Amino acid sequence: MDKIEIFGGKPLVGTISISGAKNAALPIMAASLLTNNEIKLSNIPNLSDINSMLKLLKSLNSNICKKSEKVIIKSQKPKSNFASYELVRKMRASFLVLGPLLSRYGEAKVSLPGGCAIGARPIDIHLKGFEKMGVNFEIKDGYVIGKVKKNLKGAQISLPFKSVGATENLLMAATLAEGKTIIVNAAQEPEIIDLGRCLKLMGAKVSGLGTSKIIISGVKKLMGCNYKIMPDRIEAGTYLFAVLGCSGSVELVNLNNEVIQNLIDTFAQFKDLDLVKKNNTSIFVKSSKKIFESVNIKTLPFPGFPTDLQAQLSAVMTRAKGTSIIEESIFENRFMHVAELRRMGANILIKGSRVIIKGKKKIFGAQLMATDLRASSSLIIAGLMAEGKTTINRVYHLDRGYEKIEKKLSKCNANIKRIKG
Ligand code: EPZ
């Protein structure tokens, strides 16, 4: 297994190119099952999660052609609408094939995704929504088996929680359902807008994207399309936190106006980070403070502070002036990075759904264990900030969501390298 080795304490200076958004690319790739025409995607990030989704689509009889950041997917009727445990357990977003398969073929057998390091992550909201659309489910041997008598029927579906995945699964299914579907209390993440835009290019009739009420009028058939995936706001936010923690000046490129505005809004509360929009595709970020202000933040569904940046924020605040309180309201166990940060001398402890961080002048390099995607990126930031050497083990977690992170950082003056294992 590969490791990453960092000698910390250096400011970050240079340019970082942001890749396409994993959490937009995954549902959009699943949406290719809704048509037998070609879906041509660009700005696809080179990540293990993307390869897992491509493998799953291939197992469902889709033709795949991948050349660097471009992917062409041509779905054909699967021999069996079956998504195996082997494939789904590796990447829970595989569960997003359920909606397209039910909507296109009227039946599907998809492995229950199971939990992961950050929580139980049930799929009850997905299933209840599909039952409203006329699906009958049976749970057998760890699989969800869904059947529709004739066609999916449009319905009004109120989500008890703004679930990103449930919104995406139901949105995709509703595009071919009979009649109108209204998703109330829908999640509003930018990645859902990206999915909706791609579906509309395929001929879907969707309105209300980005609001908490999405309205879909089912159509008979969807066409193929060409679509460029949005930039990854979470990857970009991770690097912004790295600059706050290490100081320096970095330009993030390959963004777009919407993601730039989202980053400016999200980071407005961090007064020690100077964010300037350079043009429609890049921002310049500077932080000269060795010590910066602490914060009190609670993660919330969009447009609140994203849970996917919580671990990275926690790492940075280990060196803030004063005490920070960070509350995780989305997942029940997204603090796997805390024990590792403590090994670096951080004064951080968990109290229920909060972490309390008493900022210190220094943290120190150590041998660390990555446990999940965003916890891994939090350890990278801590290693860049720490005095001395940090070695991070099990970096396959990192490779799920960050393309060439050590290369991008080493081009910005960081002393970081991957040790092939
Ligand atoms: C998506 O996961 C993202 N993944 C996650 O990013 C992200 O953290 C999450 O949304 C929240 O923003 C992808 O887009 C591939 P949810 P998802 O359904 O869809 C509970 C990363 O780091 N819930 O909004 O699984 C659930 O347990 C990943 O890139 C139910 O109870 O998130 C969780 O506590 C991690 N029942 C909360 O809702 C359900 O049926 C949020 O889940 C569904 C969800």
Boltz pocket constraint, residues with backbone or C-beta under 6 A from the ligand:
constraints:
  - pocket:
      binder: B
      contacts: [[A, 22], [A, 23], [A, 24], [A, 26], [A, 93], [A, 119], [A, 120], [A, 121], [A, 122], [A, 123], [A, 124], [A, 125], [A, 126], [A, 127], [A, 161], [A, 162], [A, 163], [A, 164], [A, 165], [A, 166], [A, 187], [A, 307], [A, 308], [A, 330], [A, 331], [A, 332], [A, 373], [A, 374], [A, 401]]
      max_distance: 6.0
